Amino acid sequence: MFNEQVGFKYKVVSYHYFDFICLIFLIHSYFILFISCNRTFMYNFLKIILEIKGRWQQFTAMRNKYIGGVCMCLD
């Protein structure tokens, strides 16, 4: 039982690190976009925005569901 709780807490912490990694990836993507301004800038910009938005919503939904389950288990 104790090991399971420690495992749950470790996974929640790793999700916080994943948040940080996603933020760095987001900033890096914008940096590359603004440096490489060309004719397809707007197309690439919209494409990456939509891709990040979809993936970010999917990630936050999964994370909220998982952390909610962890909180119920620990309570």
C-alpha positions, 0 to 999 in steps of 0.5 A: 500500500505504501509503495503504491502511494509513493508510486502515485506521488512520483507519477504526479510529480513527473506530470509537473515536469512534463508541463515544464517540458511542454512549455519549453517546447512551446517557446522553442517552436515560436522562436523557430517560427519568428526566425524563419519568416518566409512565404509559408510563415502564416500557414506554418504558424496556423498549423503549429498553433492548431497542433499544439492546441489539440495536443495540449487540450488532450494532455490536460484532459488526460492529466486532470483525469489521472490526478483526480483518480490519484486524489481519490485513491489517496483519500 
